[in-house]
Amino acid sequence: MDTSELRNTLKKYGQEHLLHHWDSINDKERSQLIQSLSGMNWESITKSFERSISSMDEGGKMDDRMTPLSPDQCASLKDTSDILKEEYKCTAYKAMKEGQLAILLVAGGQGTRLGVSYPKGMYSVGLESNKSLFQLQAERILKLEQLSEGKIPLYVMGSHNNLETTRNFFTEHSFFGLNPDWVVFFSQGTYPCFSLDGKVLLSSKFEVARASNGNGGLYEALRDCKIIEDMESRKVKYIQLYCVDNILVRVGDPFFTGYCIKEGAECANKVVAKSYPSETVGITCKVDGAYQVVEYSEITDKAAEQRNPDGSLTYGLANLCIHFFSLAFLSKVSNELDGELEFHVAKKKIPFVNEEGVLIKPEKPNGVKLEKFVFDVFRFAKDFVIWECIREDEFAPLKNAPGASSFSPEHCKMALYALNQKMILEAGGVLVDLEDNPVPKMQSPAAPLNCNGSSDTKNDTCVQIEISPLVSYSGEGLEELVKGRRITVPVYINDKDF
């Protein structure tokens, strides 16, 4: 596309300002700008912005369009018999042994809210081992490989501004023991940033401001980066997806995986029960007959407070961003249905170059980023199920900086220590302090009564009790190590001779 044709195209879509600095940039910069602008589908970009803004302006509540899922689509860990749990676990281990299960890690986020400039997965919450989120999660995969005698490929989706750093971190740490040939890195795409009135912003005189296209950009990335083909070449049949910030995540959870396989699910969501009606979480239900995660802001208080005959919330299945897909479903979504996913509007403070060529860093939201959500593909599923897990055992997301009142590194660390204490006690161990006094039971910040991610428990009740994932994935094998033993805290169980 030559300059004249480009000017006409930009004028047609109200974006001619993008060439405003043409006379003040050099030939190399002009070439870069032309290449960038010519590669954009301006009709699609314009329609995406208009649809997203229109949908946001419509607002409204979804009460009249919502229905709860049927009970036969929902199972929970706490209500599943030991016999059935063993069956699910064996089913999952068989799939792992045959190389049929892959893990998909969504790790595009930076640690900005944590006060660091590197990827969130590299963050350490201050455990005795100083392990990062990436290491804890990789070691859980290693333990599953040991338990199942299988190989589990890990696919790591980063973003344009953190993929290389993430890849280097894995390399520098020898992939945390994983086989490098079984770890695949790829990047989600980006999308232009807009002013509030729909003008595409510039990050420099010759560069369009862009941002990652949300975790729902996964499906485009799977297609464009040939990840589906890679999975097919490895004979993968099932994928379990999770987001990097959850320190308690049971990566590859055998119960969840086995349940989904036994039920013949093409798509599934792991959830926890909402702790109270107004908890600010998305909930899983049906909207106009299709499966969907509805944000808390999209329903009325009346709907949020509605209860079943047994007293449980009618709309109480809280989303955790832990999903299961069959490869057939993921392939269909990526290759055929991704274009049907709508963008969601996020108003943000977006640095931009003004008409004078000065870079402005706004102090309040001045623009719009368009994002897709990974769970929006639920509506395409026919065979969909829910698995409810125990919140304090599996969900403690890291979102805020040290010292914050909720979802902080301190809370994540305490949640993991509390879980490890529970595992040792259930295995028959006795925890004592340096004076041989029994250690009080810790109150996990992840427990339902602390569902905002904070805890009223004093810091001095947080006792260092760390168990390496390489020793135990979720409590198995601990009995032979700790039963009948008095274990002095602080303790770090990283091998059989701790």
C-alpha positions as CSV (number, residue, x, y, z in Angstrom):
1,M,0.0,0.0,0.0
2,D,1.5,3.3,-1.1
3,T,1.3,6.5,1.0
4,S,-1.5,8.0,-1.0
5,E,-3.7,4.9,-0.7
6,L,-2.9,4.6,3.0
7,R,-3.9,8.2,3.6
8,N,-7.2,7.6,1.9
9,T,-7.8,4.4,3.9
10,L,-7.1,6.2,7.2
11,K,-9.3,9.1,6.3
12,K,-12.2,6.7,5.5
13,Y,-12.0,5.3,9.0
14,G,-11.3,8.6,10.8
15,Q,-7.7,7.7,11.6
16,E,-5.7,10.2,9.4
17,H,-4.1,11.7,12.5
18,L,-1.8,8.7,12.6
19,L,0.3,10.4,9.8
20,H,0.3,13.8,11.6
21,H,4.1,13.6,12.3
22,W,5.0,12.4,8.8
23,D,7.1,15.4,8.0
24,S,9.2,15.1,11.2
25,I,10.2,11.5,11.0
26,N,13.0,10.0,8.9
27,D,12.7,7.5,6.0
28,K,13.3,4.4,8.2
29,E,10.6,5.6,10.7
30,R,8.2,6.3,7.8
31,S,8.8,2.8,6.4
32,Q,8.1,1.3,9.8
33,L,4.9,3.3,10.2
34,I,3.6,2.4,6.8
35,Q,4.3,-1.2,7.3
36,S,2.5,-1.2,10.6
37,L,-0.6,0.7,9.4
38,S,-0.9,-1.2,6.1
39,G,-1.0,-4.5,7.9
40,M,-4.1,-3.5,9.9
41,N,-7.7,-4.5,8.9
42,W,-9.2,-1.1,9.5
43,E,-12.8,-2.2,8.8
44,S,-12.5,-5.0,11.4
45,I,-10.7,-2.7,14.0
46,T,-13.4,0.0,13.6
47,K,-16.2,-2.5,14.0
48,S,-14.6,-4.1,17.0
49,F,-14.3,-0.8,18.8
50,E,-17.8,0.3,17.9
51,R,-19.4,-3.1,19.0
52,S,-17.4,-3.1,22.2
53,I,-18.3,0.5,23.2
54,S,-22.0,-0.2,22.2
55,S,-22.1,-3.3,24.4
56,M,-20.5,-1.4,27.3
57,D,-23.0,1.5,26.9
58,E,-25.9,-0.8,26.9
59,G,-24.9,-2.1,30.3
60,G,-27.9,-3.6,31.8
61,K,-28.3,-6.7,34.0
62,M,-28.6,-10.3,32.7
63,D,-31.1,-11.6,35.3
64,D,-33.8,-12.3,32.8
65,R,-31.4,-14.1,30.5
66,M,-29.7,-16.3,33.1
67,T,-30.5,-19.8,34.3
68,P,-28.4,-22.0,36.6
69,L,-26.6,-25.2,35.4
70,S,-28.4,-28.5,36.0
71,P,-27.1,-30.5,39.0
72,D,-26.1,-33.4,36.7
73,Q,-23.5,-31.1,35.1
74,C,-21.9,-30.3,38.4
75,A,-19.7,-32.3,40.7
76,S,-17.6,-31.4,43.8
77,L,-14.5,-32.8,45.4
78,K,-16.0,-32.8,48.9
79,D,-19.1,-34.7,47.8
80,T,-17.3,-37.3,45.7
81,S,-16.7,-40.7,47.2
82,D,-13.2,-42.1,47.7
83,I,-14.0,-44.9,45.3
84,L,-15.0,-42.4,42.6
85,K,-12.1,-40.1,43.3
86,E,-9.7,-43.0,42.9
87,E,-11.4,-43.8,39.6
88,Y,-10.9,-40.3,38.4
89,K,-7.3,-40.3,39.5
90,C,-6.5,-43.5,37.7
91,T,-8.2,-42.2,34.5
92,A,-6.1,-39.1,34.6
93,Y,-2.9,-41.0,35.3
94,K,-3.6,-43.3,32.4
95,A,-4.0,-40.2,30.1
96,M,-0.8,-38.7,31.4
97,K,1.1,-42.0,31.0
98,E,-0.1,-42.2,27.4
99,G,0.9,-38.5,26.8
100,Q,-2.6,-37.4,26.2
101,L,-2.7,-34.5,28.7
102,A,-1.1,-31.1,28.1
103,I,-0.8,-28.2,30.5
104,L,-1.5,-24.7,29.1
105,L,-0.1,-21.9,31.3
106,V,-1.5,-18.3,30.7
107,A,1.4,-16.2,31.8
108,G,1.3,-12.9,29.9
109,G,1.0,-10.6,32.9
110,Q,3.8,-8.4,34.3
111,G,4.3,-8.0,38.1
112,T,3.5,-4.2,37.9
113,R,0.9,-4.4,40.7
114,L,3.4,-6.3,42.8
115,G,5.9,-3.4,42.4
116,V,8.3,-5.3,40.1
117,S,9.0,-5.0,36.4
118,Y,9.4,-8.7,35.5
119,P,6.8,-11.4,34.7
120,K,4.5,-12.3,37.6
121,G,5.5,-16.0,37.3
122,M,9.1,-15.1,38.3
123,Y,7.9,-13.7,41.6
124,S,8.8,-15.3,45.0
125,V,6.4,-14.7,47.9
126,G,9.1,-15.4,50.4
127,L,9.0,-19.1,51.1
128,E,11.9,-20.7,52.9
129,S,12.9,-22.3,49.5
130,N,12.5,-18.9,47.8
131,K,10.8,-20.7,44.9
132,S,9.0,-18.6,42.3
133,L,5.5,-19.3,41.1
134,F,6.9,-20.8,37.9
135,Q,9.1,-23.2,39.9
136,L,6.3,-24.4,42.3
137,Q,4.1,-25.0,39.3
138,A,6.8,-26.8,37.2
139,E,7.6,-29.1,40.2
140,R,3.9,-30.0,40.5
141,I,4.1,-31.2,36.9
142,L,7.3,-33.1,37.6
143,K,5.6,-34.9,40.5
144,L,2.6,-35.8,38.4
145,E,5.0,-37.2,35.8
146,Q,6.5,-39.3,38.5
147,L,3.2,-40.5,39.9
148,S,1.7,-41.3,36.5
149,E,5.0,-42.5,34.9
150,G,4.2,-40.3,32.0
151,K,5.3,-37.1,30.1
152,I,3.2,-34.0,30.3
153,P,4.0,-31.2,27.8
154,L,3.8,-27.6,29.1
155,Y,2.7,-24.8,26.8
156,V,3.5,-21.3,28.2
157,M,1.7,-18.4,26.7
158,G,3.5,-15.1,27.3
159,S,2.9,-11.7,25.9
160,H,4.9,-9.4,23.6
161,N,6.6,-7.7,26.5
162,N,7.5,-10.7,28.7
163,L,7.9,-13.8,26.5
164,E,11.6,-13.6,26.1
165,T,12.2,-12.8,29.8
166,T,10.0,-15.8,30.7
167,R,11.9,-18.1,28.3
168,N,15.2,-17.0,29.7
169,F,14.1,-17.5,33.2
170,F,13.2,-21.1,32.5
171,T,16.5,-21.7,30.7
172,E,18.6,-20.1,33.5
173,H,16.9,-22.5,36.0
174,S,17.3,-25.6,33.8
175,F,13.5,-25.6,33.2
176,F,13.1,-26.5,36.9
177,G,13.8,-30.1,36.0
178,L,11.3,-30.4,33.2
179,N,12.5,-31.7,29.8
180,P,13.1,-28.6,27.6
181,D,11.8,-30.5,24.6
182,W,8.4,-30.7,26.4
183,V,8.1,-27.0,27.2
184,V,6.8,-24.8,24.4
185,F,6.7,-21.0,24.6
186,F,4.5,-18.8,22.4
187,S,3.0,-15.3,22.6
188,Q,-0.5,-13.9,22.5
189,G,-1.2,-11.1,20.1
190,T,-1.7,-7.4,20.5
191,Y,-4.4,-4.9,19.5
192,P,-4.3,-1.2,19.0
193,C,-5.2,1.1,21.9
194,F,-7.9,3.8,21.4
195,S,-8.7,7.2,22.8
196,L,-12.1,7.3,24.4
197,D,-13.6,8.7,21.1
198,G,-12.2,5.9,19.0
199,K,-8.9,7.3,17.7
200,V,-6.0,4.9,17.6
201,L,-3.2,6.2,19.8
202,L,0.5,6.6,19.0
203,S,3.2,5.5,21.4
204,S,5.8,7.4,19.4
205,K,5.6,9.5,16.2
206,F,5.9,6.4,14.1
207,E,4.5,3.6,16.3
208,V,0.9,2.6,17.2
209,A,0.2,2.1,20.9
210,R,-0.6,-1.6,21.3
211,A,-1.6,-3.8,24.2
212,S,-2.0,-7.5,24.7
213,N,-5.4,-8.7,23.5
214,G,-6.5,-10.4,26.8
215,N,-6.3,-14.0,27.9
216,G,-8.9,-14.8,25.2
217,G,-6.2,-13.9,22.7
218,L,-5.1,-17.5,23.4
219,Y,-7.2,-19.0,20.6
220,E,-5.7,-16.7,17.9
221,A,-2.2,-17.5,19.3
222,L,-2.8,-21.2,19.2
223,R,-3.7,-21.0,15.6
224,D,-1.1,-18.4,14.4
225,C,1.8,-20.1,16.4
226,K,0.9,-23.6,15.2
227,I,0.4,-24.8,18.7
228,I,-2.6,-27.0,17.8
229,E,-0.4,-28.8,15.3
230,D,2.3,-29.3,17.9
231,M,-0.2,-30.8,20.3
232,E,-1.5,-33.1,17.6
233,S,2.0,-34.2,16.8
234,R,2.5,-35.2,20.4
235,K,-0.8,-37.2,20.5
236,V,-2.4,-34.8,23.0
237,K,-6.1,-35.3,23.5
238,Y,-6.8,-33.1,26.6
239,I,-5.7,-29.7,27.8
240,Q,-5.9,-28.2,31.3
241,L,-5.4,-24.5,31.4
242,Y,-4.6,-22.2,34.4
243,C,-3.4,-18.7,35.1
244,V,0.0,-18.1,36.7
245,D,-0.9,-16.1,39.7
246,N,-2.5,-18.8,41.8
247,I,0.0,-20.2,44.3
248,L,-2.2,-23.1,45.3
249,V,-3.2,-24.2,41.8
250,R,-3.2,-28.0,41.4
251,V,-1.6,-28.0,37.9
252,G,-3.0,-31.0,36.0
253,D,-5.3,-31.9,38.9
254,P,-6.0,-35.6,38.4
255,F,-9.5,-35.4,40.0
256,F,-10.6,-32.6,37.7
257,T,-8.9,-34.2,34.7
258,G,-10.3,-37.7,35.3
259,Y,-13.8,-36.4,36.0
260,C,-13.8,-34.4,32.7
261,I,-12.5,-37.4,30.7
262,K,-15.0,-39.8,32.3
263,E,-17.9,-37.4,31.6
264,G,-16.8,-37.0,28.0
265,A,-16.6,-33.2,28.4
266,E,-15.3,-31.1,25.6
267,C,-15.0,-28.1,27.9
268,A,-15.2,-27.7,31.7
269,N,-14.7,-25.1,34.4
270,K,-13.2,-25.6,37.9
271,V,-15.0,-23.4,40.4
272,V,-15.4,-22.7,44.1
273,A,-18.6,-21.8,45.9
274,K,-19.1,-18.1,46.4
275,S,-18.7,-17.2,50.0
276,Y,-21.4,-14.6,50.1
277,P,-23.8,-13.1,47.6
278,S,-22.0,-9.9,46.8
279,E,-18.5,-11.4,46.4
280,T,-16.9,-9.8,43.4
281,V,-16.3,-12.8,41.3
282,G,-17.6,-14.0,37.9
283,I,-20.1,-16.8,38.1
284,T,-20.7,-19.7,35.8
285,C,-24.3,-20.2,34.5
286,K,-26.3,-20.2,31.2
287,V,-27.2,-17.0,29.3
288,D,-29.8,-17.4,26.6
289,G,-29.2,-21.1,26.8
290,A,-25.4,-21.0,26.3
291,Y,-22.7,-21.5,28.9
292,Q,-21.1,-18.3,30.1
293,V,-19.2,-16.6,32.9
294,V,-21.1,-13.6,34.0
295,E,-19.3,-10.8,35.9
296,Y,-20.6,-9.7,39.3
297,S,-21.5,-6.3,37.9
298,E,-23.8,-7.8,35.4
299,I,-26.4,-9.2,37.8
300,T,-28.7,-7.5,40.3
301,D,-28.5,-8.0,44.1
302,K,-31.7,-10.0,43.9
303,A,-30.2,-12.5,41.5
304,A,-27.0,-12.7,43.5
305,E,-28.9,-13.4,46.7
306,Q,-31.2,-16.0,45.2
307,R,-30.9,-19.4,46.9
308,N,-31.7,-23.1,46.3
309,P,-33.9,-25.1,48.7
310,D,-30.8,-26.4,50.4
311,G,-29.6,-22.8,51.2
312,S,-26.8,-22.7,48.6
313,L,-26.6,-19.7,46.2
314,T,-28.4,-20.3,42.9
315,Y,-25.7,-18.4,41.1
316,G,-22.8,-19.4,43.3
317,L,-20.2,-21.1,41.0
318,A,-17.2,-18.7,41.1
319,N,-14.8,-18.8,38.2
320,L,-11.1,-19.4,38.9
321,C,-9.7,-19.4,35.4
322,I,-8.9,-23.1,35.6
323,H,-10.4,-24.8,32.6
324,F,-10.4,-28.2,30.7
325,F,-10.6,-28.6,27.0
326,S,-10.6,-31.5,24.6
327,L,-8.1,-30.9,21.8
328,A,-10.9,-31.3,19.2
329,F,-12.9,-28.5,20.9
330,L,-9.8,-26.2,21.2
331,S,-8.9,-26.8,17.5
332,K,-12.5,-26.0,16.4
333,V,-12.6,-22.8,18.5
334,S,-9.1,-21.6,17.3
335,N,-9.6,-22.4,13.6
336,E,-13.3,-21.7,13.1
337,L,-14.9,-19.8,16.0
338,D,-12.4,-17.3,17.3
339,G,-13.7,-14.5,15.1
340,E,-17.1,-14.7,16.8
341,L,-15.6,-13.8,20.2
342,E,-16.4,-10.2,21.2
343,F,-13.9,-7.8,22.7
344,H,-14.4,-6.3,26.2
345,V,-13.6,-2.7,27.0
346,A,-11.0,-1.8,29.6
347,K,-10.6,1.9,30.3
348,K,-6.9,2.5,31.2
349,K,-4.2,5.1,31.5
350,I,-2.4,4.8,28.2
351,P,0.8,6.8,27.4
352,F,0.5,8.5,24.0
353,V,2.2,11.0,21.7
354,N,0.2,14.2,21.3
355,E,0.0,16.5,18.2
356,E,3.2,18.3,19.3
357,G,5.0,15.0,19.4
358,V,5.3,15.0,23.2
359,L,4.9,11.7,25.1
360,I,2.0,12.2,27.6
361,K,1.7,9.9,30.6
362,P,-1.9,10.5,31.8
363,E,-2.9,10.5,35.5
364,K,-6.4,9.2,34.9
365,P,-7.9,6.8,32.3
366,N,-7.7,8.4,28.9
367,G,-8.2,5.5,26.6
368,V,-9.5,2.0,25.9
369,K,-7.8,-1.4,25.5
370,L,-9.9,-4.1,23.9
371,E,-9.5,-7.6,25.4
372,K,-11.0,-11.0,24.8
373,F,-11.7,-13.4,27.7
374,V,-10.6,-17.0,27.7
375,F,-13.9,-18.3,29.1
376,D,-16.0,-16.7,26.4
377,V,-15.7,-19.9,24.4
378,F,-17.8,-21.8,26.9
379,R,-20.9,-20.8,24.8
380,F,-19.6,-22.9,21.9
381,A,-19.6,-26.1,24.1
382,K,-22.3,-28.8,24.0
383,D,-20.7,-31.2,26.5
384,F,-19.8,-28.9,29.5
385,V,-19.3,-29.8,33.1
386,I,-18.3,-28.1,36.4
387,W,-15.9,-29.3,39.1
388,E,-16.1,-27.6,42.4
389,C,-12.9,-27.7,44.5
390,I,-12.1,-26.6,48.1
391,R,-11.2,-22.9,48.1
392,E,-8.5,-22.9,50.8
393,D,-6.8,-25.9,49.2
394,E,-6.6,-24.7,45.7
395,F,-7.2,-20.9,45.2
396,A,-5.0,-18.1,46.5
397,P,-4.2,-15.6,43.7
398,L,-1.3,-13.2,44.0
399,K,-2.6,-9.8,42.9
400,N,-1.2,-7.0,45.1
401,A,2.1,-5.7,46.5
402,P,3.6,-6.6,49.8
403,G,1.7,-5.1,52.7
404,A,-1.6,-4.9,50.9
405,S,-4.8,-5.8,52.8
406,S,-5.7,-8.6,50.4
407,F,-4.2,-11.0,47.8
408,S,-0.6,-10.1,48.8
409,P,2.6,-12.2,48.9
410,E,2.1,-12.5,52.7
411,H,-1.4,-13.9,52.2
412,C,-0.3,-16.3,49.5
413,K,2.6,-17.6,51.6
414,M,0.4,-18.1,54.6
415,A,-2.2,-19.9,52.5
416,L,0.4,-22.3,51.3
417,Y,1.8,-22.9,54.8
418,A,-1.7,-23.5,56.2
419,L,-2.4,-26.0,53.4
420,N,0.9,-27.8,54.2
421,Q,0.0,-27.9,57.9
422,K,-3.3,-29.5,57.0
423,M,-1.6,-32.1,54.9
424,I,0.8,-33.0,57.6
425,L,-1.9,-33.3,60.3
426,E,-4.1,-35.4,58.0
427,A,-1.0,-37.7,57.4
428,G,-0.7,-38.3,61.2
429,G,2.2,-35.9,61.9
430,V,2.3,-33.7,65.0
431,L,3.7,-30.2,64.7
432,V,5.4,-28.5,67.7
433,D,7.3,-25.4,68.3
434,L,10.9,-25.1,69.6
435,E,9.6,-25.6,73.2
436,D,7.7,-28.8,72.1
437,N,4.3,-27.1,72.4
438,P,1.6,-28.0,69.8
439,V,1.4,-25.5,66.9
440,P,-2.0,-23.9,66.7
441,K,-3.9,-24.5,63.5
442,M,-3.3,-21.6,61.1
443,Q,-6.3,-19.8,59.6
444,S,-5.8,-19.7,55.8
445,P,-6.4,-16.3,54.2
446,A,-7.9,-18.4,51.3
447,A,-10.6,-19.9,53.5
448,P,-14.2,-18.9,52.7
449,L,-14.5,-16.7,55.8
450,N,-11.6,-14.7,54.5
451,C,-12.9,-14.7,50.9
452,N,-11.5,-11.2,50.2
453,G,-8.0,-12.8,50.3
454,S,-7.1,-11.2,53.7
455,S,-7.0,-12.5,57.2
456,D,-7.7,-11.2,60.7
457,T,-5.1,-13.7,61.9
458,K,-2.0,-12.0,63.4
459,N,1.2,-12.4,61.6
460,D,2.8,-14.3,64.5
461,T,0.5,-17.3,63.9
462,C,2.0,-17.7,60.4
463,V,4.4,-20.6,60.9
464,Q,6.8,-21.7,58.2
465,I,5.6,-25.2,57.1
466,E,6.8,-25.8,53.6
467,I,6.5,-29.1,51.6
468,S,8.3,-29.3,48.3
469,P,5.9,-30.4,45.4
470,L,8.6,-32.9,44.6
471,V,7.9,-34.7,47.9
472,S,4.1,-34.6,47.6
473,Y,1.6,-33.2,45.1
474,S,-1.4,-33.0,47.4
475,G,-0.6,-35.1,50.4
476,E,0.1,-38.5,48.9
477,G,3.2,-40.2,50.4
478,L,3.4,-38.0,53.4
479,E,2.0,-40.6,55.9
480,E,5.2,-42.8,55.6
481,L,7.3,-39.7,56.3
482,V,5.4,-38.0,59.2
483,K,2.9,-40.4,60.8
484,G,3.5,-40.5,64.5
485,R,6.4,-38.0,64.3
486,R,6.8,-34.8,66.3
487,I,8.0,-32.3,63.8
488,T,9.5,-29.1,65.0
489,V,8.7,-25.9,63.1
490,P,9.8,-24.0,61.2
491,V,10.2,-27.0,58.8
492,Y,10.9,-27.4,55.1
493,I,10.2,-30.9,53.9
494,N,12.2,-31.2,50.6
495,D,13.2,-34.8,50.7
496,K,12.6,-38.0,52.7
497,D,15.4,-37.2,55.1
498,F,14.2,-33.8,56.2
